[in-house]
Amino acid sequence: MVVVMNWLLNKVASHLIRTGSLTITDPDGSSRQYGDGTGKHVHVAIRTRRAARAIALDPNLALPEAFMDGEFEVLEGDVLDFLQLAYKNLDRVGAKPFVLQPIEWMRNAARRLQQINTASRSRRNVHRHYDLSGEMYRLFLDSDLQYSCAYFERPDMTLEEAQLAKKRHIAAKLAMGPGLNVLDIGSGWGGLGLYLARHFDSDVLGVTLSTEQHAVATERAQSEGLDNHVHFELRDYRHLSERFDRIVSVGMFEHVGINHYRTFFDKCATLLKPDGTMLLHTIGRSGVPSATNAFIRKYIFPGGYIPALSEMMTAIERSGLVVTDVEVLRLHYAETLRHWRERFMANRDRAVRIYDERFARMWEFYLAGSEAAFRFQDMVVFQLQITKVNDSLPITRGYIAEAEAALAKVDSVPPPAAPRKPAVRKRSVKPK
């Protein structure tokens, strides 16, 4: 069996890696070279026969799991270098090796079953990721705790500058004005809602299912003296009944699940006033619909799904809403994740103290793998501007740039976040 599995691993690697330079050392200590020797050399080692067998049969899940367990190590280069090599060769090959196709077919067939996100299940899914230690998130996020794609107006922007530019960009597309009431679906740690209230004297309701995020956002509103204008509540968007001038949702739609797209947009249509405007900011894929990455679904975002634009548009059309603008942010998230990964790695020892080594390795692979997906695969970010009628906004896009320029004159960039000293007590995390 060992010989067969080593043969199978070699067969898959030989089929896949034709360009670049890769060395794989197997559990017996023997090494093989793959590729044409060009580019940066990457050397990996698979430490156990069990890991070698699993990786040969299901690399999308087994490889990150082996990395988490210390059974897959990158000896030369880093995880991002390895993934870049693999993804560039996948583009060249086009289709996956035959041995890997059946499991991908099964995952595609089962994707709707994995996204039955009822209200109770959505709360559990959110708890798994967003109710981790706040100290851990401060190790790599900006000082405003923006956990979504930043907007790099210039390539030399700091993370803080780019996240502030993202908030300006969203506010401009919302055509914000004084005194509007705003709904923020998936309000995170409150940064965007506070920004809109601060700059436009707006009344903002932010809803979240994360108890940790709700507590931080509420404290921030109180400390800034904005609690009369900004309210954060633990509520599911499906249970809302108020009506709003503006609706914004950033980084939440990825958790809705394909089964619930019609529910989401029908509800937004009900909540949005007749002359209102909505801005939906979500990760998407530029290619055809596909299943959620197996590692991400199991360990990072259970119940999550990355939509193709075609899947979103069908649900929007049936809801009676009108799409007035679509922007595709291509490499902005890759750059955001680069900043996050570099900050996390600089503070990795703190993550180990908060949780443990396996958690830190899981997070290291998550950040590197996500950056690679946005940089080398078909992951993008969609910003959809949505209304109920087609004449509620100017018919040219100049107003967006004008509003951003006006906001930039009054914005001040906060200093980079300084990680707090982690708590002595370790937090538990139990990936399933």
Sine and cosine of phi, psi and omega as CSV:
sin_phi,cos_phi,sin_psi,cos_psi,sin_omega,cos_omega
0.00,0.00,-0.67,0.74,0.00,-1.00
-0.87,0.50,-0.70,0.71,0.00,-1.00
-0.88,0.47,-0.67,0.74,0.00,-1.00
-0.88,0.47,-0.70,0.72,-0.05,-1.00
-0.94,0.33,-0.61,0.79,0.09,-1.00
-0.89,0.45,-0.62,0.78,0.06,-1.00
-0.89,0.45,-0.67,0.74,-0.02,-1.00
-0.91,0.41,-0.69,0.72,0.03,-1.00
-0.87,0.49,-0.69,0.73,0.03,-1.00
-0.90,0.44,-0.62,0.78,0.01,-1.00
-0.89,0.46,-0.72,0.69,0.00,-1.00
-0.90,0.43,-0.73,0.68,-0.03,-1.00
-0.90,0.43,-0.64,0.77,0.00,-1.00
-0.91,0.40,-0.61,0.79,0.02,-1.00
-0.93,0.37,-0.62,0.79,-0.12,-0.99
-0.99,0.11,-0.78,0.62,-0.17,-0.99
-1.00,-0.01,0.99,-0.12,0.04,-1.00
-0.94,-0.34,-0.46,0.89,0.06,-1.00
-0.89,-0.45,0.36,-0.93,-0.06,-1.00
1.00,0.03,-0.22,-0.98,-0.08,-1.00
-0.64,-0.77,0.93,-0.36,-0.04,-1.00
-0.74,-0.68,0.72,-0.69,0.16,-0.99
-0.90,-0.43,0.76,-0.65,0.09,-1.00
-0.90,-0.44,0.84,-0.54,0.12,-0.99
-0.99,-0.17,0.83,-0.55,-0.09,-1.00
-1.00,0.01,0.09,-1.00,-0.07,-1.00
-0.86,0.50,-0.37,0.93,0.01,-1.00
-1.00,0.10,-0.06,1.00,0.02,-1.00
1.00,-0.05,-0.05,1.00,0.04,-1.00
-1.00,0.08,0.51,-0.86,-0.07,-1.00
-0.85,-0.52,0.55,-0.83,0.08,-1.00
-0.77,-0.63,0.55,-0.84,0.02,-1.00
-0.98,-0.20,0.62,-0.79,0.03,-1.00
-0.72,-0.69,0.46,-0.89,0.01,-1.00
1.00,-0.08,-0.08,-1.00,-0.04,-1.00
-0.98,-0.19,0.13,0.99,0.07,-1.00
1.00,0.10,0.07,1.00,-0.02,-1.00
-1.00,0.02,0.36,-0.93,0.10,-0.99
0.96,0.26,-0.18,-0.98,-0.04,-1.00
-0.93,0.36,0.73,-0.68,-0.01,-1.00
-0.98,0.18,0.71,-0.71,0.04,-1.00
-0.85,-0.53,0.74,-0.67,-0.01,-1.00
-0.81,-0.59,0.85,-0.53,0.02,-1.00
-0.85,-0.52,0.41,-0.91,0.03,-1.00
-0.76,-0.65,0.73,-0.68,0.10,-0.99
-0.97,-0.25,0.88,-0.47,-0.23,-0.97
-1.00,0.05,-0.40,0.92,-0.05,-1.00
-0.78,-0.62,0.46,-0.89,0.04,-1.00
-0.92,0.39,-0.57,0.82,0.05,-1.00
-0.86,0.51,-0.70,0.71,0.00,-1.00
-0.91,0.41,-0.65,0.76,0.02,-1.00
-0.87,0.49,-0.68,0.73,0.01,-1.00
-0.90,0.43,-0.71,0.70,-0.04,-1.00
-0.91,0.41,-0.67,0.74,-0.01,-1.00
-0.90,0.44,-0.62,0.78,0.02,-1.00
-0.89,0.45,-0.57,0.82,-0.08,-1.00
-1.00,0.01,-0.54,0.84,-0.08,-1.00
-0.47,-0.88,0.95,0.30,-0.09,-1.00
-0.89,0.45,-0.51,0.86,-0.04,-1.00
-0.86,0.51,-0.57,0.82,0.02,-1.00
-0.97,-0.23,-0.69,0.72,-0.13,-0.99
-0.94,0.34,-0.55,0.83,-0.03,-1.00
-0.91,0.41,-0.78,0.63,0.07,-1.00
-0.89,0.46,-0.55,0.83,0.05,-1.00
-0.91,0.41,-0.65,0.76,0.05,-1.00
-0.90,0.43,-0.60,0.80,0.05,-1.00
-0.90,0.44,-0.69,0.73,0.03,-1.00
-0.86,0.51,-0.60,0.80,-0.06,-1.00
-1.00,0.01,0.05,1.00,-0.01,-1.00
0.97,0.24,0.26,0.96,-0.01,-1.00
-0.99,-0.10,-0.13,0.99,0.11,-0.99
-0.76,-0.65,0.86,-0.51,-0.06,-1.00
-0.80,-0.60,0.58,-0.82,0.09,-1.00
-0.98,-0.19,0.93,-0.37,-0.09,-1.00
-1.00,0.01,-0.55,0.84,0.08,-1.00
-0.77,-0.63,0.73,-0.68,-0.15,-0.99
0.99,0.11,-0.30,-0.95,0.06,-1.00
-0.67,-0.75,-0.07,-1.00,-0.06,-1.00
-0.86,0.51,-0.67,0.74,-0.01,-1.00
-0.89,0.46,-0.64,0.76,0.04,-1.00
-0.87,0.49,-0.68,0.73,0.00,-1.00
-0.90,0.44,-0.71,0.71,-0.03,-1.00
-0.92,0.39,-0.60,0.80,0.07,-1.00
-0.87,0.50,-0.70,0.71,0.03,-1.00
-0.88,0.48,-0.71,0.71,-0.02,-1.00
-0.91,0.40,-0.72,0.69,-0.07,-1.00
-0.93,0.37,-0.61,0.79,0.02,-1.00
-0.91,0.41,-0.57,0.82,0.06,-1.00
-0.96,0.28,-0.55,0.84,0.08,-1.00
-0.88,0.47,-0.63,0.77,0.06,-1.00
-0.87,0.49,-0.62,0.78,0.00,-1.00
-0.94,0.35,-0.68,0.73,-0.03,-1.00
-0.93,0.36,-0.60,0.80,-0.02,-1.00
1.00,0.05,-0.97,0.26,0.02,-1.00
-1.00,-0.08,0.43,-0.90,0.05,-1.00
-0.95,0.32,0.41,-0.91,0.12,-0.99
-0.81,0.59,0.54,-0.84,-0.12,-0.99
-0.83,0.57,-0.60,0.80,-0.05,-1.00
-0.90,0.44,-0.40,0.92,-0.04,-1.00
-1.00,-0.05,-0.21,0.98,-0.12,-0.99
-0.93,0.36,-0.68,0.74,-0.06,-1.00
-0.85,0.53,-0.67,0.74,-0.04,-1.00
-0.93,0.38,-0.55,0.84,0.06,-1.00
-0.94,0.34,-0.61,0.79,0.08,-1.00
-0.87,0.49,-0.68,0.74,0.00,-1.00
-0.90,0.43,-0.65,0.76,0.01,-1.00
-0.91,0.41,-0.64,0.77,0.05,-1.00
-0.89,0.45,-0.65,0.76,-0.02,-1.00
-0.92,0.40,-0.51,0.86,-0.10,-1.00
-0.99,-0.11,0.06,1.00,-0.17,-0.99
-0.89,0.45,-0.57,0.82,0.01,-1.00
-0.93,0.36,-0.56,0.83,0.03,-1.00
-0.91,0.41,-0.49,0.87,-0.02,-1.00
-0.99,0.15,-0.08,1.00,-0.09,-1.00
-0.82,-0.57,0.59,0.81,0.11,-0.99
-0.99,0.10,0.99,0.15,-0.15,-0.99
-1.00,-0.09,0.97,0.23,0.13,-0.99
-0.91,0.42,0.14,-0.99,-0.01,-1.00
-0.86,0.51,-0.70,0.72,-0.02,-1.00
-0.93,0.36,-0.65,0.76,0.01,-1.00
-0.93,0.37,-0.59,0.81,0.05,-1.00
-0.88,0.48,-0.64,0.76,0.03,-1.00
-0.89,0.46,-0.68,0.73,0.02,-1.00
-0.90,0.44,-0.67,0.75,0.01,-1.00
-0.89,0.46,-0.69,0.72,0.02,-1.00
-0.89,0.45,-0.68,0.73,0.00,-1.00
-0.84,0.54,-0.63,0.78,-0.04,-1.00
-0.86,0.52,-0.55,0.83,-0.09,-1.00
-0.94,-0.35,-0.78,0.63,-0.18,-0.98
-1.00,0.09,-0.23,0.97,0.06,-1.00
-0.99,-0.15,0.38,0.93,0.20,-0.98
-0.93,0.37,0.12,-0.99,-0.01,-1.00
-0.84,0.54,0.78,-0.63,0.09,-1.00
-0.87,0.49,-0.50,0.87,0.03,-1.00
-0.88,0.47,-0.58,0.81,-0.01,-1.00
-0.91,0.40,-0.68,0.74,0.00,-1.00
-0.91,0.42,-0.52,0.85,0.01,-1.00
-0.94,0.33,-0.19,0.98,0.04,-1.00
-0.94,0.35,-0.41,0.91,-0.11,-0.99
-0.69,-0.73,-0.27,0.96,0.01,-1.00
-0.99,0.17,0.20,-0.98,0.08,-1.00
-0.96,0.29,0.08,-1.00,-0.10,-0.99
-0.92,0.38,-0.33,0.94,0.03,-1.00
-1.00,-0.04,0.03,1.00,0.02,-1.00
0.84,0.54,0.73,0.69,0.08,-1.00
-1.00,0.10,0.94,-0.35,-0.05,-1.00
-0.97,-0.26,0.83,0.56,0.03,-1.00
-0.39,-0.92,0.11,-0.99,-0.10,-0.99
-0.86,0.51,0.79,-0.61,0.10,-1.00
-0.99,0.15,0.12,-0.99,-0.06,-1.00
-0.82,-0.57,0.96,-0.27,-0.10,-0.99
-1.00,-0.03,1.00,-0.04,0.06,-1.00
-0.91,0.42,-0.49,0.87,0.06,-1.00
-0.72,-0.69,0.56,-0.83,-0.03,-1.00
-0.92,0.39,-0.35,0.94,-0.04,-1.00
-1.00,-0.06,0.20,0.98,0.00,-1.00
-0.91,0.41,0.58,-0.82,0.19,-0.98
-0.96,0.26,0.23,-0.97,0.05,-1.00
-0.88,0.48,-0.66,0.75,0.02,-1.00
-0.87,0.49,-0.69,0.72,0.00,-1.00
-0.91,0.42,-0.67,0.75,-0.05,-1.00
-0.94,0.34,-0.57,0.82,0.05,-1.00
-0.94,0.34,-0.59,0.81,0.08,-1.00
-0.91,0.41,-0.64,0.77,0.05,-1.00
-0.89,0.45,-0.57,0.82,0.06,-1.00
-0.88,0.48,-0.70,0.72,0.00,-1.00
-0.91,0.42,-0.62,0.78,0.09,-1.00
-0.88,0.47,-0.70,0.72,-0.05,-1.00
-0.88,0.48,-0.67,0.74,0.01,-1.00
-0.93,0.36,-0.71,0.71,0.01,-1.00
-0.86,0.51,-0.64,0.77,0.00,-1.00
-0.91,0.41,-0.66,0.75,0.00,-1.00
-0.94,0.33,-0.42,0.91,0.08,-1.00
-0.97,0.22,-0.15,0.99,-0.07,-1.00
0.79,0.61,0.78,0.62,-0.06,-1.00
-0.91,0.42,0.53,-0.85,0.08,-1.00
-0.53,-0.85,0.16,-0.99,-0.06,-1.00
-0.89,0.46,0.66,-0.75,0.18,-0.98
0.98,0.18,0.09,1.00,0.01,-1.00
-0.96,0.27,0.52,-0.85,0.11,-0.99
-0.99,-0.16,0.72,-0.70,-0.21,-0.98
-0.82,-0.57,0.66,-0.75,0.16,-0.99
-0.95,-0.31,0.80,-0.60,0.06,-1.00
-0.93,-0.37,0.97,-0.26,-0.03,-1.00
-1.00,0.03,0.91,-0.42,-0.09,-1.00
0.99,0.15,0.89,0.45,-0.23,-0.97
-0.99,0.14,-0.03,1.00,0.10,-0.99
0.86,0.52,-0.65,-0.76,0.01,-1.00
-1.00,0.05,0.21,0.98,0.21,-0.98
1.00,-0.07,-0.05,1.00,-0.13,-0.99
-0.87,0.50,-0.70,0.72,-0.04,-1.00
-0.94,0.35,-0.70,0.71,0.02,-1.00
-0.87,0.50,-0.67,0.75,0.04,-1.00
-0.91,0.42,-0.62,0.79,0.02,-1.00
-0.88,0.47,-0.72,0.69,-0.03,-1.00
-0.91,0.41,-0.64,0.77,0.03,-1.00
-0.92,0.39,-0.66,0.75,-0.05,-1.00
-0.91,0.41,-0.67,0.74,-0.11,-0.99
-1.00,0.04,-0.40,0.92,-0.13,-0.99
-0.81,-0.59,0.13,0.99,-0.01,-1.00
0.80,0.60,0.66,0.75,-0.05,-1.00
-1.00,-0.07,0.37,-0.93,0.15,-0.99
-0.99,-0.15,0.86,-0.51,-0.13,-0.99
-0.87,-0.49,0.75,-0.66,0.18,-0.98
-0.94,-0.35,0.88,-0.47,0.07,-1.00
-0.96,-0.28,0.78,-0.63,0.01,-1.00
-0.89,-0.46,0.64,-0.77,-0.01,-1.00
-0.52,-0.85,0.32,-0.95,0.11,-0.99
-0.95,-0.30,0.05,1.00,-0.03,-1.00
-0.99,-0.11,0.87,-0.50,0.01,-1.00
-0.92,0.39,-0.60,0.80,0.02,-1.00
-0.90,0.43,-0.74,0.67,-0.02,-1.00
-0.91,0.41,-0.65,0.76,0.02,-1.00
-0.87,0.50,-0.69,0.72,-0.01,-1.00
-0.89,0.45,-0.70,0.71,-0.01,-1.00
-0.91,0.41,-0.72,0.70,-0.03,-1.00
-0.88,0.47,-0.67,0.75,0.01,-1.00
-0.90,0.44,-0.68,0.74,0.03,-1.00
-0.89,0.45,-0.62,0.78,0.01,-1.00
-0.91,0.42,-0.67,0.74,0.01,-1.00
-0.88,0.47,-0.65,0.76,0.01,-1.00
-0.93,0.37,-0.68,0.73,-0.05,-1.00
-0.93,0.37,-0.45,0.89,0.03,-1.00
-1.00,-0.01,-0.02,1.00,-0.02,-1.00
0.94,0.33,0.45,0.89,-0.02,-1.00
-0.95,-0.32,0.18,0.98,-0.09,-1.00
-0.93,0.36,-0.21,0.98,0.12,-0.99
-0.99,0.16,-0.26,0.97,-0.03,-1.00
-0.92,-0.39,-0.42,0.91,-0.07,-1.00
-0.83,-0.56,0.80,-0.59,0.02,-1.00
-0.80,-0.61,0.76,-0.65,0.04,-1.00
-0.92,-0.38,0.75,-0.66,-0.07,-1.00
-0.75,-0.66,0.51,-0.86,0.12,-0.99
-1.00,0.07,1.00,0.02,-0.05,-1.00
-0.61,-0.79,0.56,-0.83,0.13,-0.99
-0.99,0.11,0.69,-0.72,-0.03,-1.00
-0.84,0.55,-0.45,0.89,-0.02,-1.00
-0.93,0.36,-0.26,0.97,-0.04,-1.00
-0.98,-0.20,0.12,0.99,0.00,-1.00
-0.99,0.12,0.47,-0.88,0.04,-1.00
-0.70,-0.72,-0.15,0.99,0.01,-1.00
-0.93,0.36,0.17,-0.98,0.08,-1.00
-0.86,-0.52,0.53,-0.85,-0.17,-0.99
-0.70,-0.71,0.51,-0.86,0.10,-1.00
-0.95,0.31,-0.57,0.82,-0.04,-1.00
-0.68,-0.73,0.61,-0.79,0.13,-0.99
-0.80,-0.60,0.73,-0.68,0.06,-1.00
-0.74,-0.67,0.62,-0.78,0.05,-1.00
-0.59,-0.80,0.87,-0.49,-0.07,-1.00
-0.84,-0.54,0.89,-0.46,0.10,-0.99
0.95,0.31,0.28,0.96,0.01,-1.00
-0.96,-0.26,-0.53,0.85,-0.12,-0.99
-0.88,0.48,-0.44,0.90,0.03,-1.00
-0.87,0.49,-0.32,0.95,-0.03,-1.00
-0.98,-0.20,-0.02,1.00,-0.04,-1.00
-0.94,0.35,-0.70,0.72,-0.04,-1.00
1.00,-0.01,0.66,-0.75,-0.12,-0.99
-0.86,0.51,-0.48,0.87,0.01,-1.00
-0.91,0.41,-0.32,0.95,-0.17,-0.99
-0.90,-0.43,0.23,0.97,-0.01,-1.00
-0.89,0.46,-0.69,0.72,0.00,-1.00
-0.89,0.45,-0.66,0.75,0.05,-1.00
-0.86,0.51,-0.69,0.72,-0.04,-1.00
-0.88,0.48,-0.78,0.62,-0.09,-1.00
-0.96,0.27,-0.54,0.84,0.11,-0.99
-0.88,0.47,-0.65,0.76,0.01,-1.00
-0.92,0.39,-0.68,0.73,0.03,-1.00
-0.87,0.49,-0.63,0.78,0.04,-1.00
-0.89,0.46,-0.58,0.81,0.03,-1.00
-0.95,0.31,-0.61,0.79,-0.08,-1.00
-0.99,0.17,-0.39,0.92,-0.07,-1.00
-1.00,0.08,0.74,-0.67,0.04,-1.00
-0.92,0.40,0.33,-0.94,-0.10,-1.00
-0.82,0.57,-0.58,0.81,0.00,-1.00
-0.97,-0.25,0.34,0.94,-0.08,-1.00
-0.99,0.15,0.16,-0.99,0.00,-1.00
-0.72,-0.69,0.62,-0.78,0.02,-1.00
-0.82,-0.57,0.58,-0.81,0.12,-0.99
-0.81,-0.58,0.88,-0.48,0.02,-1.00
-0.94,-0.33,0.86,-0.51,-0.02,-1.00
-0.90,-0.43,0.91,-0.42,-0.08,-1.00
-0.55,-0.84,0.52,-0.85,0.20,-0.98
-0.90,0.44,0.61,-0.80,0.05,-1.00
-0.56,-0.83,-0.01,-1.00,0.06,-1.00
-0.84,-0.55,0.68,-0.74,0.00,-1.00
-0.98,0.18,-0.22,0.97,0.01,-1.00
-1.00,-0.08,-0.37,-0.93,-0.04,-1.00
-0.98,0.18,0.31,-0.95,0.05,-1.00
-0.83,0.56,0.56,-0.83,-0.03,-1.00
-0.45,-0.89,0.08,-1.00,0.01,-1.00
-0.99,0.13,0.41,-0.91,0.10,-1.00
-0.90,0.43,0.65,-0.76,0.07,-1.00
-0.78,0.63,0.73,-0.68,-0.13,-0.99
-0.88,0.48,-0.65,0.76,0.02,-1.00
-0.91,0.42,-0.72,0.70,-0.01,-1.00
-0.88,0.47,-0.68,0.73,-0.03,-1.00
-0.91,0.41,-0.63,0.78,-0.09,-1.00
-0.99,0.17,-0.62,0.79,-0.17,-0.99
-0.92,-0.38,-0.42,0.91,-0.16,-0.99
-0.93,-0.37,-0.86,0.51,-0.07,-1.00
-0.80,-0.60,0.97,0.22,0.06,-1.00
-0.87,0.49,0.69,-0.73,-0.01,-1.00
0.99,0.15,-0.04,1.00,-0.05,-1.00
-0.99,0.15,0.38,-0.92,0.02,-1.00
-0.42,-0.91,0.70,-0.72,0.03,-1.00
-0.98,-0.17,0.90,-0.44,-0.13,-0.99
-1.00,0.08,0.47,-0.88,0.30,-0.95
-0.99,0.14,0.43,-0.90,-0.03,-1.00
-0.87,0.49,-0.57,0.82,-0.01,-1.00
-0.88,0.47,-0.57,0.82,0.00,-1.00
-0.94,0.35,-0.60,0.80,0.02,-1.00
-0.95,0.32,-0.70,0.72,-0.10,-0.99
-0.90,0.44,-0.60,0.80,0.02,-1.00
-0.86,0.51,-0.71,0.71,-0.01,-1.00
-0.93,0.36,-0.62,0.79,0.00,-1.00
-0.91,0.42,-0.71,0.71,-0.02,-1.00
-0.85,0.52,-0.66,0.75,-0.04,-1.00
-0.96,0.29,-0.34,0.94,0.00,-1.00
-0.99,0.15,-0.22,0.97,-0.06,-1.00
1.00,0.04,0.01,1.00,0.06,-1.00
-0.98,0.21,0.31,-0.95,-0.05,-1.00
-0.87,-0.49,0.82,-0.57,0.09,-1.00
-1.00,0.09,0.87,-0.49,-0.06,-1.00
-0.96,-0.26,-0.24,0.97,0.02,-1.00
-0.29,-0.96,0.67,-0.74,0.08,-1.00
-0.77,-0.64,0.81,-0.59,0.09,-1.00
-0.83,-0.55,0.68,-0.73,0.03,-1.00
-0.94,-0.33,0.93,-0.37,0.07,-1.00
-1.00,0.02,0.92,-0.39,-0.17,-0.99
-1.00,0.00,-0.93,0.36,-0.08,-1.00
-0.99,-0.13,0.09,1.00,-0.02,-1.00
-0.89,0.46,-0.64,0.77,-0.02,-1.00
-0.96,0.26,-0.52,0.85,0.08,-1.00
-0.86,0.50,-0.67,0.74,0.02,-1.00
-0.94,0.35,-0.62,0.79,0.07,-1.00
-0.86,0.51,-0.74,0.68,-0.01,-1.00
-0.92,0.39,-0.52,0.86,0.09,-1.00
-0.88,0.48,-0.72,0.70,0.04,-1.00
-0.88,0.47,-0.71,0.71,-0.01,-1.00
-0.89,0.46,-0.71,0.71,-0.04,-1.00
-0.90,0.45,-0.68,0.73,0.00,-1.00
-0.90,0.43,-0.65,0.76,0.02,-1.00
-0.93,0.37,-0.65,0.76,0.02,-1.00
-0.89,0.46,-0.72,0.70,-0.03,-1.00
-0.90,0.43,-0.54,0.84,0.04,-1.00
-0.93,0.37,-0.39,0.92,-0.02,-1.00
-0.88,-0.47,0.38,0.93,-0.11,-0.99
-0.86,0.51,-0.60,0.80,-0.02,-1.00
-0.88,0.47,-0.52,0.86,0.04,-1.00
-0.94,0.35,-0.63,0.78,0.06,-1.00
-0.87,0.49,-0.63,0.78,0.03,-1.00
-0.89,0.45,-0.64,0.77,0.00,-1.00
-0.94,0.35,-0.55,0.83,0.03,-1.00
-0.95,0.31,-0.69,0.72,0.00,-1.00
-0.90,-0.45,-0.97,-0.23,0.04,-1.00
-0.29,-0.96,0.01,-1.00,-0.07,-1.00
-0.90,0.43,-0.65,0.76,-0.02,-1.00
-0.89,0.45,-0.65,0.76,0.05,-1.00
-0.89,0.46,-0.69,0.72,-0.01,-1.00
-0.88,0.47,-0.63,0.77,0.03,-1.00
-0.93,0.38,-0.61,0.79,0.07,-1.00
-0.87,0.49,-0.72,0.70,-0.04,-1.00
-0.94,0.35,-0.59,0.81,0.05,-1.00
-0.87,0.49,-0.70,0.71,0.00,-1.00
-0.94,0.35,-0.62,0.78,0.02,-1.00
-0.86,0.51,-0.74,0.67,-0.03,-1.00
-0.93,0.37,-0.69,0.72,0.01,-1.00
-0.92,0.39,-0.69,0.72,0.00,-1.00
-0.90,0.43,-0.62,0.78,0.03,-1.00
-0.93,0.38,-0.68,0.73,0.05,-1.00
-0.87,0.50,-0.68,0.73,0.01,-1.00
-0.89,0.46,-0.62,0.78,-0.01,-1.00
-0.91,0.42,-0.63,0.78,0.03,-1.00
-0.98,0.21,-0.46,0.89,-0.05,-1.00
-1.00,0.02,-0.55,0.83,-0.16,-0.99
-0.84,-0.54,-0.18,0.98,0.03,-1.00
-0.90,-0.43,-0.49,-0.87,-0.15,-0.99
-0.97,-0.25,0.34,0.94,0.04,-1.00
-0.98,0.20,0.72,-0.69,0.04,-1.00
-0.63,-0.78,-0.07,-1.00,0.14,-0.99
-0.82,-0.57,0.75,-0.66,0.08,-1.00
-0.98,-0.19,0.69,-0.73,0.24,-0.97
-0.88,-0.47,0.92,-0.38,-0.01,-1.00
-0.95,-0.32,0.84,-0.54,0.12,-0.99
-1.00,-0.08,0.78,-0.62,-0.18,-0.98
-0.73,-0.68,0.66,-0.75,0.08,-1.00
-0.72,-0.69,-0.05,-1.00,0.08,-1.00
-0.98,-0.21,-0.34,0.94,0.06,-1.00
-0.70,-0.71,0.41,-0.91,-0.13,-0.99
-1.00,0.03,0.08,1.00,0.00,-1.00
-0.86,-0.51,0.36,0.93,-0.05,-1.00
-1.00,0.05,-0.12,0.99,0.00,-1.00
-0.77,-0.64,0.34,-0.94,0.09,-1.00
-0.83,0.56,0.47,-0.88,-0.09,-1.00
-1.00,0.00,-0.02,1.00,0.17,-0.99
-0.84,-0.54,0.30,-0.95,-0.15,-0.99
-1.00,0.01,0.07,1.00,-0.05,-1.00
-0.86,0.51,-0.51,0.86,-0.04,-1.00
-0.89,0.45,-0.46,0.89,-0.01,-1.00
-0.92,0.40,-0.78,0.63,0.01,-1.00
-0.89,0.45,-0.61,0.79,0.01,-1.00
-0.90,0.43,-0.69,0.73,0.00,-1.00
-0.92,0.40,-0.64,0.77,0.03,-1.00
-0.89,0.46,-0.67,0.74,0.00,-1.00
-0.90,0.44,-0.65,0.76,0.01,-1.00
-0.91,0.41,-0.66,0.75,0.03,-1.00
-0.92,0.39,-0.59,0.80,-0.01,-1.00
-0.88,0.48,-0.49,0.87,-0.01,-1.00
-0.94,0.35,-0.43,0.90,-0.04,-1.00
-0.96,-0.29,-0.20,0.98,0.01,-1.00
-0.96,0.27,0.59,-0.81,0.17,-0.99
-0.85,-0.53,0.70,-0.71,-0.07,-1.00
-0.99,0.14,0.83,-0.55,0.04,-1.00
-0.94,0.33,0.41,-0.91,0.05,-1.00
-0.93,0.36,0.35,-0.94,0.05,-1.00
-0.83,0.55,0.51,-0.86,-0.01,-1.00
-0.93,0.37,0.67,-0.74,0.10,-1.00
-0.97,-0.24,0.90,-0.44,-0.03,-1.00
-0.85,0.53,0.71,-0.70,0.06,-1.00
-0.97,0.23,0.37,-0.93,0.06,-1.00
-0.92,0.40,0.82,-0.58,-0.05,-1.00
-0.92,0.39,0.45,-0.89,0.04,-1.00
-0.91,0.42,0.48,-0.88,0.00,-1.00
-0.93,0.38,-0.65,0.76,-0.02,-1.00
-0.95,0.30,0.77,-0.64,0.05,-1.00
-0.96,0.27,0.57,-0.82,0.09,-1.00
-1.00,-0.03,0.58,-0.81,-0.01,-1.00
-1.00,0.02,0.60,-0.80,0.15,-0.99
-0.68,-0.73,0.75,-0.66,-0.11,-0.99
-0.77,-0.63,0.97,0.24,0.07,-1.00
-0.87,0.49,0.63,-0.78,-0.01,-1.00
-1.00,-0.09,0.00,0.00,0.00,0.00
